[in-house]
Each structure stands twice: as structure tokens, then as C-alpha cells.
Amino acid sequence: MTTWEDFLKVFKKLSEPSKPGSVMIRFITRYMEPADGIAYLIQYEGKEIRGTTTTTDNHVLVSPASLHPIRVHAWSRKRKGFKLIDTLTPVVGTPQLVYETMKTYKQPGATKPHPKSAGQAGSAPAAPPRSVPPGPSPTDNQGVTPKPDQDSSKAPLARSERPLPDEITYSQLKNIFPLAEEAYLTQVKDELNRDLPRYKLDTIYRRAHFFAQAREEAGAGLKANVESLNYKVDTLKSTFRYYRLHPDVAARHGRIDRLEGRRRVVLQPANQEAIANHAYGSRAGNGPPETGEGWKYRGRGIFQLTGASNYAEFNTGYRSLWDGEHPDFTSQPEKIVDFPFNIRSAVWFWVANKVYERADQGASDNAVEKVTEKINPALKHLDMRQHNFRTLTYPAFK
């Protein structure tokens, strides 16, 4: 096979829908280059695969027969033993391509023989005496301007040789959000391309993680809808702590329906306003249920900004990223669903909460989980977020 995409195409055809798909594990450096000299140990179903990567052979194919986790270890010189770096879960009927990003890389070196003089073998040629260079000056960089390796927030800068497009393109977004209109996606790309480094969307990992979360929160149309709280009674109790502690209230607020023939009949519609006020009451800066702030500050925007404290912090932190006037989002929370504030609320959350630092951890399912913990602490639909990253967003930007 000539490309890594071939693996997904070929094995998807060969995969049986009722059996776990194969997993290809590729060891790479932070610069997306093959990791050389990495000793690895992969354990699954009581079996072990051991080896050492090279620049031409840095991948391992695992073909599991069950959904038991696959544990990936790498040799640690500090520990003088193998260290667990990732735990992967096979997916039924779906192959996976997983990148394990290693923090170290091998610097090739070579020793050359000392040049010999024409008269005597093995003796070094005579050299003129060197003049003493001038001492360093605090006002003179001696003609050399050092290249920074960190940005203003001390985050590592990518090497200039790394192939990363200067801008997010319409075609990339269309592959991720196929149901969104062209005019809207054009607005989104133009909005983000204004200052990708400031928005912390300046690497492949950061873009892929950002949009994997956006795809789950806003769907294939990238819609900034207001949060739906149309929960059934049982779902209320499994989702929110308040309703687990008060099942009788869940029975009054949650949706109750039943199937009659081929038609589902709603016997009791969900009281979404009451659900928001009780589920989010006295949380995230909201007052108790009777204040109505749970409903007022329910989820909005691409990342579903939720809670009075988040709305207030976005309101005060807006000027740190954008110039110009903006609505008061605490008194007009509905404005967050309007463009460009639907996108800007997500960017603000991404930057203010340093979610990008978790995105820098790489392209594994574990990295997606770490990012999701910030966006959705309940890890709702984590498997879909990981699927979005593997099949949509990472391939779009790499």
C-alpha cells in the first residue's frame, strides 16, 4: 500500500460488520515524521507484540478477535522499562489508524576522519593563529538573531519545515460539515483565518481536535442551536445528579412516551425549562432553580456555552481576542447563536481554558478524551468524538 489511507480503504472492505476491525498503530514524532528507534510492547487478548521502529517501518498491525482493550507501551530510558502510553478500544466492523506521538527523536550523526597533510600522514595541517573575537555585548546580538522555539504563552512552536497550510479551506470544512451551506462555511473559514495563531488553531492537531468537537456539538450542518433538554425520565436520572437524587421530580419533568404499532406516542412531553433550571441550578454560576438562570444560560453556540459564569467570562474576555462592540451576552444570551458570536464563543472557550494544550498531546483516542473532558466533562458521546477525529477532521487537515 502506498498511503496510510489505503489501509483504511482496504481493511474497511475486508472487515466483517459483526467483528472488531483491525488497528494500525503508527509511531511518529511531534513533527509528523516516522519515529526511529522506539522500542514498543503491545499487549492484547493475552498476546504480545514487541519490536523497534525504524524510519521505514514505524507501524504495527493488530487484528483483535474481541473488544478487549489494546495496551500500547514504549521503552522509557528514565524508568529502564516499558511505560504505558495509550489504551485503544477496537470498534466493531471499523478499522482504525492510530498515531502515537513520541516526544523524542533520534538525531542522525556521523564521524568523519581528520584530513591528513600531504607531507606527513596523520598530522594535522598547520593553521594560522586565530584572532580573539570581540566579547559579547548586551546591545549586540553578534549578527545572529536566535529563532524562538516557544510562543508568548511558552507553547512550543512547530518547525517551519512542517507542511501546514496557512489557512483553513472551504473544502476542508465541507468534508467535515457536508450539510452546511457554502456561504456559511465561507464565513466560518474567513472568520477563523483572521488570526489562526491567536486563536490557537495553528497546528494540525489543534484544528483536528477543535473541529472534531464542533462536529459532535453542532452536527453535520455546524448549527449553533440552543441546547435541547428533551430528555426521557430514565435519561434524566442517568445524566444529571439532581435527578438521580430526586427520581420523583424526574418522573414529573421527563418525557414519557410509548410505541403503538409503528408510531411513538408522547404521553408526557418533557418540561425543558424546568429541567434546565433544576439540572443546572446552583451550578456554573447559576442561581437556584427559582431564579430561572439554568434556562436562561443553557447551552448555546458551537461549543454549547453553558452557565452564567461562562457567559459572564465570555462577555469580559471578548476584547482579549476581538476588537469592536459586542452585545452584552449576560443580558442577551440569545445572541450567542448568531454569527459570528456562535464561532467566537467556541474560540474564546478553546483559548481561555487552554484546551489547545490537550490537543497538543497527539492523534490518539486518549488525546480526544482529554480534550472532551474540557468541552463536555460528562464525556457524552465520546466514541463519536473519537470517530469524528479519526475519520473526518484529522484526515482533512493532515
C-alpha positions as a LaTeX table, in Angstrom:
\begin{tabular}{lrrr}
\hline
Residue & $x$ (\AA) & $y$ (\AA) & $z$ (\AA) \\
\hline
Met1 & 0.00 & 0.00 & 0.00 \\
Thr2 & 1.30 & 3.45 & $-0.87$ \\
Thr3 & $-0.55$ & 5.64 & 1.63 \\
Trp4 & $-1.98$ & 5.26 & 5.11 \\
Glu5 & $-5.40$ & 5.98 & 3.67 \\
Asp6 & $-5.04$ & 2.73 & 1.70 \\
Phe7 & $-5.09$ & 0.85 & 5.00 \\
Leu8 & $-8.49$ & 2.24 & 5.93 \\
Lys9 & $-9.93$ & 1.66 & 2.45 \\
Val10 & $-8.68$ & $-1.92$ & 2.09 \\
Phe11 & $-9.43$ & $-3.09$ & 5.60 \\
Lys12 & $-12.85$ & $-1.46$ & 5.64 \\
Lys13 & $-13.79$ & $-3.65$ & 2.67 \\
Leu14 & $-12.37$ & $-6.75$ & 4.37 \\
Ser15 & $-13.85$ & $-6.03$ & 7.79 \\
Glu16 & $-16.88$ & $-8.02$ & 8.87 \\
Pro17 & $-19.65$ & $-5.86$ & 10.37 \\
Ser18 & $-20.01$ & $-8.17$ & 13.38 \\
Lys19 & $-16.30$ & $-8.48$ & 14.24 \\
Pro20 & $-13.74$ & $-6.00$ & 15.62 \\
Gly21 & $-11.87$ & $-4.05$ & 12.98 \\
Ser22 & $-8.07$ & $-4.14$ & 12.63 \\
Val23 & $-5.98$ & $-1.43$ & 14.31 \\
Met24 & $-2.89$ & 0.06 & 12.65 \\
Ile25 & $-0.60$ & 1.79 & 15.17 \\
Arg26 & 1.93 & 4.24 & 13.76 \\
Phe27 & 4.72 & 5.77 & 15.87 \\
Ile28 & 5.58 & 9.34 & 14.85 \\
Thr29 & 7.44 & 12.38 & 16.16 \\
Arg30 & 5.74 & 15.63 & 17.09 \\
Tyr31 & 6.65 & 16.81 & 13.59 \\
Met32 & 4.61 & 14.02 & 11.96 \\
Glu33 & 7.77 & 12.17 & 10.87 \\
Pro34 & 8.39 & 8.43 & 11.41 \\
Ala35 & 9.76 & 7.81 & 14.91 \\
Asp36 & 13.06 & 5.90 & 14.75 \\
Gly37 & 14.45 & 3.60 & 17.40 \\
Ile38 & 11.31 & 3.33 & 19.57 \\
Ala39 & 11.13 & 0.01 & 21.42 \\
Tyr40 & 7.47 & $-0.93$ & 21.81 \\
Leu41 & 5.35 & $-3.56$ & 23.53 \\
Ile42 & 1.72 & $-4.08$ & 22.51 \\
Gln43 & $-0.50$ & $-6.29$ & 24.67 \\
Tyr44 & $-3.95$ & $-7.58$ & 23.74 \\
Glu45 & $-6.01$ & $-10.69$ & 24.47 \\
Gly46 & $-3.10$ & $-12.29$ & 26.34 \\
Lys47 & $-0.75$ & $-11.78$ & 23.38 \\
Glu48 & 2.30 & $-9.56$ & 22.99 \\
Ile49 & 3.93 & $-7.83$ & 20.04 \\
Arg50 & 7.45 & $-6.48$ & 20.56 \\
Gly51 & 9.77 & $-4.63$ & 18.25 \\
Thr52 & 11.73 & $-1.48$ & 17.48 \\
Thr53 & 10.69 & 1.12 & 14.92 \\
Thr54 & 12.80 & 2.42 & 12.04 \\
Thr55 & 12.25 & 5.33 & 9.68 \\
Thr56 & 10.88 & 2.90 & 7.08 \\
Asp57 & 8.99 & 0.57 & 9.42 \\
Asn58 & 7.25 & 2.50 & 12.19 \\
His59 & 3.86 & 0.78 & 12.26 \\
Val60 & 2.24 & $-2.28$ & 13.84 \\
Leu61 & $-0.93$ & $-4.02$ & 12.67 \\
Val62 & $-3.14$ & $-5.57$ & 15.34 \\
Ser63 & $-6.06$ & $-7.82$ & 14.38 \\
Pro64 & $-8.13$ & $-8.34$ & 17.55 \\
Ala65 & $-10.78$ & $-11.02$ & 17.91 \\
Ser66 & $-12.60$ & $-9.23$ & 20.75 \\
Leu67 & $-13.30$ & $-5.75$ & 22.09 \\
His68 & $-10.80$ & $-6.09$ & 24.92 \\
Pro69 & $-8.50$ & $-3.06$ & 25.20 \\
Ile70 & $-5.18$ & $-2.90$ & 23.35 \\
Arg71 & $-2.38$ & $-1.53$ & 25.55 \\
Val72 & 0.49 & 0.25 & 23.86 \\
His73 & 3.81 & 0.60 & 25.73 \\
Ala74 & 7.07 & 2.31 & 24.78 \\
Trp75 & 10.51 & 1.89 & 26.35 \\
Ser76 & 11.41 & 4.58 & 28.88 \\
Arg77 & 15.12 & 5.22 & 29.36 \\
Lys78 & 14.35 & 7.03 & 32.61 \\
Arg79 & 12.38 & 4.13 & 34.05 \\
Lys80 & 14.52 & 1.49 & 32.32 \\
Gly81 & 11.34 & $-0.34$ & 31.45 \\
Phe82 & 8.21 & $-0.13$ & 29.33 \\
Lys83 & 5.74 & 2.67 & 30.02 \\
Leu84 & 2.03 & 2.55 & 29.11 \\
Ile85 & 1.35 & 5.38 & 26.61 \\
Asp86 & $-2.11$ & 4.56 & 25.31 \\
Thr87 & $-5.08$ & 2.23 & 25.65 \\
Leu88 & $-7.09$ & 1.58 & 22.49 \\
Thr89 & $-10.54$ & 0.08 & 22.13 \\
Pro90 & $-11.39$ & $-1.88$ & 18.94 \\
Val91 & $-14.53$ & $-0.85$ & 17.05 \\
Val92 & $-16.88$ & $-3.46$ & 15.61 \\
Gly93 & $-16.71$ & $-3.53$ & 11.81 \\
Thr94 & $-14.47$ & $-0.46$ & 11.61 \\
Pro95 & $-10.67$ & $-0.38$ & 11.14 \\
Gln96 & $-8.67$ & 2.27 & 12.97 \\
Leu97 & $-5.49$ & 4.14 & 12.17 \\
Val98 & $-3.89$ & 5.46 & 15.39 \\
Tyr99 & $-0.90$ & 7.79 & 15.58 \\
Glu100 & 1.24 & 7.56 & 18.71 \\
Thr101 & 3.23 & 10.78 & 19.04 \\
Met102 & 6.61 & 10.29 & 20.70 \\
Lys103 & 8.33 & 13.17 & 22.50 \\
Thr104 & 11.85 & 12.16 & 21.46 \\
Tyr105 & 13.54 & 11.51 & 18.16 \\
Lys106 & 16.93 & 10.21 & 17.06 \\
Gln107 & 19.34 & 12.77 & 15.64 \\
Pro108 & 21.49 & 11.06 & 12.98 \\
Gly109 & 25.22 & 11.70 & 13.28 \\
Ala110 & 28.42 & 10.75 & 11.51 \\
Thr111 & 32.13 & 10.80 & 12.39 \\
Lys112 & 34.47 & 11.87 & 9.60 \\
Pro113 & 38.25 & 11.19 & 9.53 \\
His114 & 40.56 & 14.11 & 10.22 \\
Pro115 & 42.11 & 15.42 & 6.98 \\
Lys116 & 45.76 & 14.40 & 6.53 \\
Ser117 & 48.52 & 16.71 & 5.30 \\
Ala118 & 50.41 & 15.98 & 2.08 \\
Gly119 & 53.78 & 15.69 & 3.87 \\
Gln120 & 53.13 & 13.65 & 6.97 \\
Ala121 & 50.37 & 11.06 & 7.35 \\
Gly122 & 48.24 & 11.56 & 10.41 \\
Ser123 & 49.40 & 15.08 & 11.25 \\
Ala124 & 47.02 & 18.00 & 11.11 \\
Pro125 & 47.74 & 20.82 & 8.66 \\
Ala126 & 49.19 & 23.99 & 10.07 \\
Ala127 & 46.68 & 26.72 & 10.62 \\
Pro128 & 47.20 & 30.44 & 11.02 \\
Pro129 & 46.71 & 31.76 & 14.54 \\
Arg130 & 43.18 & 32.88 & 15.24 \\
Ser131 & 42.38 & 36.38 & 16.34 \\
Val132 & 40.48 & 36.75 & 19.59 \\
Pro133 & 36.82 & 37.53 & 18.83 \\
Pro134 & 35.26 & 40.54 & 20.49 \\
Gly135 & 33.42 & 39.90 & 23.73 \\
Pro136 & 29.62 & 39.77 & 23.78 \\
Ser137 & 27.72 & 42.98 & 24.19 \\
Pro138 & 24.29 & 43.34 & 25.81 \\
Thr139 & 23.24 & 45.62 & 22.93 \\
Asp140 & 24.64 & 43.49 & 20.10 \\
Asn141 & 23.45 & 40.03 & 19.06 \\
Gln142 & 26.73 & 39.44 & 17.18 \\
Gly143 & 24.91 & 39.27 & 13.87 \\
Val144 & 22.75 & 36.30 & 14.88 \\
Thr145 & 19.04 & 36.53 & 15.69 \\
Pro146 & 18.01 & 33.39 & 17.57 \\
Lys147 & 14.89 & 31.68 & 16.31 \\
Pro148 & 12.33 & 31.31 & 19.11 \\
Asp149 & 11.12 & 27.83 & 19.94 \\
Gln150 & 8.15 & 29.00 & 22.04 \\
Asp151 & 5.33 & 31.45 & 21.58 \\
Ser152 & 4.34 & 34.17 & 24.07 \\
Ser153 & 2.47 & 31.63 & 26.22 \\
Lys154 & 5.50 & 29.29 & 26.21 \\
Ala155 & 3.72 & 26.78 & 23.96 \\
Pro156 & 6.13 & 25.02 & 21.54 \\
Leu157 & 6.23 & 26.39 & 18.02 \\
Ala158 & 6.05 & 23.99 & 15.10 \\
Arg159 & 9.14 & 23.75 & 12.88 \\
Ser160 & 8.97 & 25.85 & 9.75 \\
Glu161 & 9.56 & 22.74 & 7.62 \\
Arg162 & 6.32 & 21.22 & 8.84 \\
Pro163 & 3.80 & 21.21 & 5.99 \\
Leu164 & 0.79 & 23.09 & 7.40 \\
Pro165 & $-1.46$ & 25.22 & 5.18 \\
Asp166 & $-1.59$ & 28.89 & 6.12 \\
Glu167 & $-5.38$ & 28.89 & 6.08 \\
Ile168 & $-8.37$ & 26.69 & 6.71 \\
Thr169 & $-10.07$ & 26.00 & 3.39 \\
Tyr170 & $-13.69$ & 25.67 & 2.36 \\
Ser171 & $-13.12$ & 22.12 & 1.04 \\
Gln172 & $-11.73$ & 21.01 & 4.43 \\
Leu173 & $-14.79$ & 22.32 & 6.25 \\
Lys174 & $-17.17$ & 20.88 & 3.66 \\
Asn175 & $-15.72$ & 17.40 & 4.20 \\
Ile176 & $-16.41$ & 17.74 & 7.92 \\
Phe177 & $-19.78$ & 19.53 & 7.69 \\
Pro178 & $-21.40$ & 18.26 & 4.47 \\
Leu179 & $-24.86$ & 19.64 & 5.33 \\
Ala180 & $-23.68$ & 23.23 & 5.88 \\
Glu181 & $-24.31$ & 25.80 & 3.17 \\
Glu182 & $-21.40$ & 27.11 & 1.12 \\
Ala183 & $-21.97$ & 30.75 & 2.10 \\
Tyr184 & $-21.98$ & 29.87 & 5.80 \\
Leu185 & $-18.81$ & 27.75 & 5.66 \\
Thr186 & $-17.10$ & 30.53 & 3.72 \\
Gln187 & $-17.99$ & 32.93 & 6.52 \\
Val188 & $-16.65$ & 30.49 & 9.11 \\
Lys189 & $-13.31$ & 29.95 & 7.35 \\
Asp190 & $-12.85$ & 33.69 & 6.80 \\
Glu191 & $-13.63$ & 34.37 & 10.45 \\
Leu192 & $-11.09$ & 31.85 & 11.73 \\
Asn193 & $-8.40$ & 32.70 & 9.19 \\
Arg194 & $-8.24$ & 36.24 & 10.57 \\
Asp195 & $-5.68$ & 35.14 & 13.17 \\
Leu196 & $-5.14$ & 31.39 & 13.50 \\
Pro197 & $-2.10$ & 31.67 & 15.83 \\
Arg198 & $-4.03$ & 33.90 & 18.27 \\
Tyr199 & $-6.97$ & 31.50 & 18.19 \\
Lys200 & $-4.61$ & 28.55 & 18.87 \\
Leu201 & $-5.67$ & 26.83 & 15.65 \\
Asp202 & $-2.19$ & 26.91 & 14.13 \\
Thr203 & $-1.29$ & 23.20 & 14.08 \\
Ile204 & $-2.79$ & 20.08 & 12.55 \\
Tyr205 & $-3.65$ & 18.58 & 15.94 \\
Arg206 & $-5.32$ & 21.75 & 17.20 \\
Arg207 & $-7.53$ & 22.16 & 14.13 \\
Ala208 & $-8.44$ & 18.48 & 14.03 \\
His209 & $-9.41$ & 18.38 & 17.72 \\
Phe210 & $-11.30$ & 21.68 & 17.59 \\
Phe211 & $-13.48$ & 20.61 & 14.68 \\
Ala212 & $-13.96$ & 17.03 & 15.96 \\
Gln213 & $-15.65$ & 18.57 & 18.99 \\
Ala214 & $-17.57$ & 21.08 & 16.87 \\
Arg215 & $-18.90$ & 18.26 & 14.66 \\
Glu216 & $-20.35$ & 16.47 & 17.71 \\
Glu217 & $-21.74$ & 19.59 & 19.37 \\
Ala218 & $-23.10$ & 21.32 & 16.23 \\
Gly219 & $-23.70$ & 18.40 & 13.84 \\
Ala220 & $-23.03$ & 17.97 & 10.14 \\
Gly221 & $-24.56$ & 21.38 & 9.41 \\
Leu222 & $-22.43$ & 23.24 & 12.01 \\
Lys223 & $-25.61$ & 24.62 & 13.56 \\
Ala224 & $-25.32$ & 26.76 & 16.68 \\
Asn225 & $-28.61$ & 25.57 & 18.08 \\
Val226 & $-29.86$ & 26.23 & 21.58 \\
Glu227 & $-29.40$ & 23.17 & 23.79 \\
Ser228 & $-32.24$ & 20.66 & 23.65 \\
Leu229 & $-33.35$ & 19.26 & 27.01 \\
Asn230 & $-35.97$ & 16.90 & 25.63 \\
Tyr231 & $-34.95$ & 14.06 & 27.96 \\
Lys232 & $-36.84$ & 10.93 & 28.86 \\
Val233 & $-37.27$ & 10.15 & 32.55 \\
Asp234 & $-34.60$ & 7.45 & 32.68 \\
Thr235 & $-32.13$ & 9.59 & 30.72 \\
Leu236 & $-32.62$ & 12.45 & 33.15 \\
Lys237 & $-31.62$ & 10.22 & 36.05 \\
Ser238 & $-28.56$ & 8.83 & 34.28 \\
Thr239 & $-27.38$ & 12.26 & 33.05 \\
Phe240 & $-27.93$ & 14.71 & 35.89 \\
Arg241 & $-27.04$ & 14.26 & 39.55 \\
Tyr242 & $-30.05$ & 16.27 & 40.74 \\
Tyr243 & $-32.49$ & 13.86 & 39.10 \\
Arg244 & $-30.61$ & 10.80 & 40.37 \\
Leu245 & $-31.17$ & 12.16 & 43.86 \\
His246 & $-34.78$ & 13.16 & 43.11 \\
Pro247 & $-36.33$ & 10.44 & 40.91 \\
Asp248 & $-39.84$ & 11.63 & 41.77 \\
Val249 & $-39.06$ & 15.03 & 40.21 \\
Ala250 & $-37.58$ & 13.28 & 37.17 \\
Ala251 & $-40.90$ & 11.47 & 36.72 \\
Arg252 & $-42.71$ & 14.83 & 36.61 \\
His253 & $-40.25$ & 16.66 & 34.34 \\
Gly254 & $-39.06$ & 13.98 & 31.91 \\
Arg255 & $-40.65$ & 12.85 & 28.65 \\
Ile256 & $-42.80$ & 9.73 & 28.72 \\
Asp257 & $-43.75$ & 8.00 & 25.50 \\
Arg258 & $-44.64$ & 4.56 & 24.22 \\
Leu259 & $-44.69$ & 2.71 & 20.94 \\
Glu260 & $-48.13$ & 2.00 & 19.49 \\
Gly261 & $-47.69$ & $-0.12$ & 16.41 \\
Arg262 & $-45.14$ & 1.74 & 14.30 \\
Arg263 & $-45.90$ & 5.12 & 15.83 \\
Arg264 & $-44.38$ & 6.57 & 19.01 \\
Val265 & $-46.94$ & 8.43 & 21.09 \\
Val266 & $-45.85$ & 11.09 & 23.61 \\
Leu267 & $-47.83$ & 10.70 & 26.81 \\
Gln268 & $-45.98$ & 13.43 & 28.71 \\
Pro269 & $-43.75$ & 16.00 & 26.94 \\
Ala270 & $-40.50$ & 16.97 & 28.63 \\
Asn271 & $-40.69$ & 20.19 & 30.66 \\
Gln272 & $-37.45$ & 21.54 & 29.23 \\
Glu273 & $-37.45$ & 24.82 & 31.16 \\
Ala274 & $-37.90$ & 23.02 & 34.47 \\
Ile275 & $-35.21$ & 20.52 & 33.51 \\
Ala276 & $-32.69$ & 23.28 & 32.75 \\
Asn277 & $-33.43$ & 25.13 & 35.98 \\
His278 & $-33.09$ & 22.04 & 38.15 \\
Ala279 & $-30.23$ & 20.32 & 36.31 \\
Tyr280 & $-28.13$ & 23.50 & 36.09 \\
Gly281 & $-29.44$ & 25.28 & 39.18 \\
Ser282 & $-26.74$ & 26.41 & 41.65 \\
Arg283 & $-24.07$ & 25.27 & 39.19 \\
Ala284 & $-21.66$ & 27.09 & 36.83 \\
Gly285 & $-22.54$ & 30.44 & 38.38 \\
Asn286 & $-26.30$ & 29.95 & 38.12 \\
Gly287 & $-28.66$ & 30.74 & 40.99 \\
Pro288 & $-31.09$ & 28.16 & 42.43 \\
Pro289 & $-33.90$ & 26.76 & 40.25 \\
Glu290 & $-36.39$ & 29.50 & 41.13 \\
Thr291 & $-34.11$ & 32.18 & 39.55 \\
Gly292 & $-34.60$ & 30.67 & 36.09 \\
Glu293 & $-30.89$ & 31.09 & 35.30 \\
Gly294 & $-30.43$ & 27.44 & 34.34 \\
Trp295 & $-32.87$ & 28.02 & 31.48 \\
Lys296 & $-31.55$ & 31.50 & 30.66 \\
Tyr297 & $-27.95$ & 30.33 & 30.38 \\
Arg298 & $-28.48$ & 26.91 & 28.84 \\
Gly299 & $-26.12$ & 25.70 & 26.12 \\
Arg300 & $-25.63$ & 27.91 & 23.05 \\
Gly301 & $-23.06$ & 28.35 & 20.30 \\
Ile302 & $-20.80$ & 25.87 & 18.51 \\
Phe303 & $-19.42$ & 24.52 & 21.80 \\
Gln304 & $-22.72$ & 24.90 & 23.69 \\
Leu305 & $-21.52$ & 27.56 & 26.15 \\
Thr306 & $-23.41$ & 26.83 & 29.39 \\
Gly307 & $-23.84$ & 28.57 & 32.76 \\
Ala308 & $-23.93$ & 32.17 & 33.95 \\
Ser309 & $-20.21$ & 32.19 & 34.80 \\
Asn310 & $-19.21$ & 31.14 & 31.28 \\
Tyr311 & $-21.49$ & 33.76 & 29.72 \\
Ala312 & $-20.04$ & 36.45 & 32.02 \\
Glu313 & $-16.44$ & 35.42 & 31.35 \\
Phe314 & $-17.03$ & 35.41 & 27.59 \\
Asn315 & $-18.56$ & 38.87 & 27.95 \\
Thr316 & $-15.50$ & 40.26 & 29.75 \\
Gly317 & $-12.90$ & 38.25 & 27.84 \\
Tyr318 & $-14.24$ & 39.07 & 24.38 \\
Arg319 & $-11.93$ & 42.09 & 23.91 \\
Ser320 & $-8.84$ & 39.94 & 24.51 \\
Leu321 & $-9.39$ & 38.34 & 21.10 \\
Trp322 & $-11.55$ & 40.74 & 19.06 \\
Asp323 & $-11.95$ & 44.48 & 18.62 \\
Gly324 & $-15.20$ & 46.37 & 18.21 \\
Glu325 & $-18.51$ & 46.43 & 20.04 \\
His326 & $-20.43$ & 43.33 & 21.00 \\
Pro327 & $-23.74$ & 42.55 & 22.72 \\
Asp328 & $-23.92$ & 42.09 & 26.47 \\
Phe329 & $-24.14$ & 38.31 & 26.50 \\
Thr330 & $-25.30$ & 38.21 & 30.12 \\
Ser331 & $-28.44$ & 40.23 & 29.35 \\
Gln332 & $-28.80$ & 38.99 & 25.76 \\
Pro333 & $-27.65$ & 35.35 & 25.90 \\
Glu334 & $-29.63$ & 34.51 & 22.75 \\
Lys335 & $-27.09$ & 36.50 & 20.68 \\
Ile336 & $-24.56$ & 33.66 & 21.03 \\
Val337 & $-26.42$ & 31.63 & 18.42 \\
Asp338 & $-25.87$ & 34.40 & 15.83 \\
Phe339 & $-22.83$ & 34.55 & 13.56 \\
Pro340 & $-20.02$ & 35.39 & 14.29 \\
Phe341 & $-20.63$ & 35.04 & 18.04 \\
Asn342 & $-21.51$ & 31.34 & 17.67 \\
Ile343 & $-17.98$ & 30.69 & 16.36 \\
Arg344 & $-16.26$ & 33.25 & 18.60 \\
Ser345 & $-17.78$ & 31.78 & 21.77 \\
Ala346 & $-16.17$ & 28.42 & 20.86 \\
Val347 & $-12.81$ & 30.04 & 20.06 \\
Trp348 & $-12.89$ & 32.00 & 23.31 \\
Phe349 & $-13.60$ & 28.83 & 25.32 \\
Trp350 & $-10.82$ & 26.99 & 23.44 \\
Val351 & $-8.27$ & 29.71 & 24.26 \\
Ala352 & $-9.42$ & 30.77 & 27.75 \\
Asn353 & $-9.48$ & 27.20 & 29.05 \\
Lys354 & $-6.27$ & 26.22 & 27.23 \\
Val355 & $-7.97$ & 23.28 & 25.56 \\
Tyr356 & $-5.34$ & 23.51 & 22.82 \\
Glu357 & $-2.71$ & 22.23 & 25.27 \\
Arg358 & $-4.58$ & 18.94 & 25.47 \\
Ala359 & $-4.90$ & 18.89 & 21.69 \\
Asp360 & $-1.10$ & 19.03 & 21.50 \\
Gln361 & $-0.97$ & 15.55 & 23.07 \\
Gly362 & $-1.48$ & 13.97 & 19.66 \\
Ala363 & $-3.83$ & 11.95 & 17.50 \\
Ser364 & $-4.80$ & 9.07 & 19.80 \\
Asp365 & $-8.20$ & 8.26 & 21.25 \\
Asn366 & $-6.75$ & 9.15 & 24.64 \\
Ala367 & $-5.93$ & 12.66 & 23.40 \\
Val368 & $-9.51$ & 13.07 & 22.14 \\
Glu369 & $-10.78$ & 12.01 & 25.56 \\
Lys370 & $-8.58$ & 14.60 & 27.29 \\
Val371 & $-9.93$ & 17.36 & 25.01 \\
Thr372 & $-13.51$ & 16.16 & 25.53 \\
Glu373 & $-13.10$ & 16.42 & 29.32 \\
Lys374 & $-12.82$ & 20.19 & 28.83 \\
Ile375 & $-15.64$ & 20.58 & 26.29 \\
Asn376 & $-18.08$ & 18.08 & 27.81 \\
Pro377 & $-17.00$ & 16.90 & 31.28 \\
Ala378 & $-19.61$ & 14.14 & 31.21 \\
Leu379 & $-17.80$ & 12.67 & 28.15 \\
Lys380 & $-21.13$ & 12.46 & 26.35 \\
His381 & $-20.79$ & 10.66 & 23.01 \\
Leu382 & $-17.02$ & 10.24 & 23.45 \\
Asp383 & $-16.97$ & 7.40 & 20.93 \\
Met384 & $-18.47$ & 9.67 & 18.27 \\
Arg385 & $-15.95$ & 12.43 & 19.01 \\
Gln386 & $-13.14$ & 9.92 & 18.58 \\
His387 & $-14.74$ & 8.68 & 15.39 \\
Asn388 & $-15.04$ & 12.26 & 14.10 \\
Phe389 & $-11.35$ & 12.83 & 14.76 \\
Arg390 & $-10.15$ & 9.58 & 13.15 \\
Thr391 & $-12.34$ & 9.63 & 10.05 \\
Leu392 & $-13.18$ & 13.29 & 9.38 \\
Thr393 & $-11.10$ & 16.03 & 10.95 \\
Tyr394 & $-7.60$ & 14.54 & 11.20 \\
Pro395 & $-7.63$ & 13.30 & 7.58 \\
Ala396 & $-8.95$ & 16.72 & 6.48 \\
Phe397 & $-6.04$ & 18.69 & 7.95 \\
Lys398 & $-3.03$ & 16.36 & 7.89 \\
\hline
\end{tabular}
